């Protein structure tokens, strides 16, 4: 839970900005030709067992883009942070399409 002094809208905006910056970094690395597939990986273990999570490629870009959209548009009655989300949605869609095209070309090569 956040302290009262931290505005929830600020945290949502910061999360969305971090997500967009991550997507832009992945895109820059892929277009430069030196980057690996985008990867989101998490693992956890305890005495009772372990769990792991792995998403890569276009799926990772789409997952981060979906989180950005949810943060900007609001979830469960939260007010949207942007009045016109269309440019952001178009941008995220075009970036995801670019990653899909790059992956398709890499598979065909």
N, C-alpha and C positions, 0 to 999 in steps of 0.2 A: 504494500500500500504506500502511496506517495504522501509525503507531508503536505499539510494544508498550504504551505507557501509555494509549492510547485504547481503551476497551472497545468491541468491535464491537456489542454490544447497545445501548450508548448512542447510537452513530451510527445504528443502525437505528431506534431510538425517535425520535431527533431528526428523521430523514427522514420518518417517519410523521406526526409532529406538524406539520411544515412542510406536508406534503401535505394534511392535514385542514384546517389554517388557510387554505391556498390555496382549497380547495373551499368553505369557509365564506365567504371573501371574495367569490368568484364568486357564490355564492348570495345573499349580502347585496346585492351590486350588481344582480343580476337582479331580485330581489324589490322593490327600491327603484324599479325601472323606469328607471334612468338608465344601467345598465351595458350594455356591449356583450357579445357572445358571448364565453365563455371561449376563450382561444386559447393554444396552446403552439406556439411557432415557434422554429426553429433553422436557421441556415445556416452553411455553411463553404465556403471556397474556397481553392484553392492553385494552383500552377503547372500541375498535372495536371488540374484541373477543379473543379467545384463540386457541392455537394449541399445540399438544403434539406429541411426537415421541417415540416409544418404540420398541426395537428389543432385543430379548433374545435368549439364547441357541446358537445352531450352527449358526443361522442366524447372531448373533452379531459377532461371530468369523469370519465368512465369510465376513461380511461387513468390519471389521477392516483389514482383510487380503487383500481384494480388494483395500482398500485405500493405504495400504503399497505397493502393486504391482504398482498401478498408480503413487505413489510418486517415486518409484525406476526406473520404466521404462520410465517415462516422459509422459506428456500429451500434445497433440497439438503442436508438433514440439520441445518440450523440449528434451534435450539430456538425454539418460539414465544414471543413476548413477552407474550402474554395467555393466560390459562387458558380464558376463555370468549369466543370471538370473535363469537358470535351478535349481541350488541347493536351492535357496530361494523359488522358486515356489514349488519344491518337499517338502521342509520343511513345508511350510504353508499348503500345501495339506494334509500332514500326520497329522499335528496338528488338522486340521479341521475334518479329518476322526476319530481321537481319540475322539474328542468331540462328534461326531455323535454316535460313539459306546457307549460311556458312557451314553448319553441321551437315547439311545435305551435300554440299560440294565436297566436304572432307570425306564423307562416306563413299562418294562416287569416284574419288581419285585413287 
